[in-house]
Amino acid sequence: MPTEFLFRDDAYLTECTATVVGITEKDGAFGVQLDRTVFYPTGGGQPGDVGTMVVGDAELVVATAVYGETKQDIVHALAPGSAAPAIGSTVTAKIDWPIRYKRMRMHTGLHLLSVVLTYPVTGGSIGTDESRLDFDIPEAGIDKDDVTEKLNGLIGRDADVTTRWITDAELEANPGLVKTMSVKPPMGSGKVRLVAIGDIDLQPCGGTHVKNTSEVGRLVVSAIEKKGKQNRRVRVVFG
C-alpha cells in the first residue's frame, strides 16, 4: 500500500497519527510501514529522519526511514531490540525536529551553492552541521572566501522557496533543469517535483526545504578538496 508523503506538502509537520499497514524484519530489527508519515526517507543525499513512534504507552525509537521495495512506500526502521506494533494499530509518528530543520536549512543552502558554482554536480551529502557538494570542475583555483560571500549574498535575498509539479515528459524536454550527474530526479510516478528559490534557482528535488532563504542562516565554505582530476568537493558549515 503506498504511503502518503505528508512531508512533501508540508516540511514543517513534526508529527502525525497513522495506521500500521505492514511490518518487515531483518536481522532481528523491525521496519514499520504506515499509511501516512512525516518521516523523510533516505534519498537524494538527504538522510532519513530519526524520531519516535508512540504506540499506546510505548515509545519506540525510529533509527531512520528508507524507501520500501518501491519508491511509493516508506519503511520506518526501529532501533534494534524494539518490538513491532501490530498491523492495524494506530501510532503517532514524531520526527526529531531540530535535526530535520538543520537538514532543511542545509539542503536549501546546497541548492544555492549550485547556483554560485555553475558546474555539473557529481555528488553530495546533507548533514546536520556540515554538508558537501562535489563538482566536475576543470583545474582552476576556487577561493573559499569568494564562494562564501556569493553564497551568503543569495541567502540574504530572502527569497521564497516553493514547489510545483511537472510531468516526466516535461522534465525530459527540459534536461537543463537537472544539475546532478550522479543523482537522478525522482521519476517513474508520472510527475516530478520542482523546487524553486525565487527567481534564483529551479531544479527537480524530492527533499525537504525551508520556506524562505532567510531561514538558512549564514553558511561558510570550510574546505575545497581535490577528489580526482576534475572533481572538487566543496564543504559548507553553519557560520
Buried (B, 14 or more C-beta within 10 A) or exposed (E): EBBBBBBBEEBEBBBBEBBBBBBBEEEEBBBBBBBBBBBBBBBBBBBBBBBBBBBEEEEBBBBBBBBBEEBEBBBBBBBEEBEBBEEEEEBEBBBBBEBBBBBBBBBBBBBBBBBBBEBBBBBBBBBBEBBBBBBBBEEEEBEBEEBBEBBBEBBEBEBEBBBEEBEBEEBEEEEEBBBBBEBEBBBEEEBBBBBBBBEBBBBBBBBBBBEBBEBBBEBBBBEBEEEEEBBBBBBBBBE
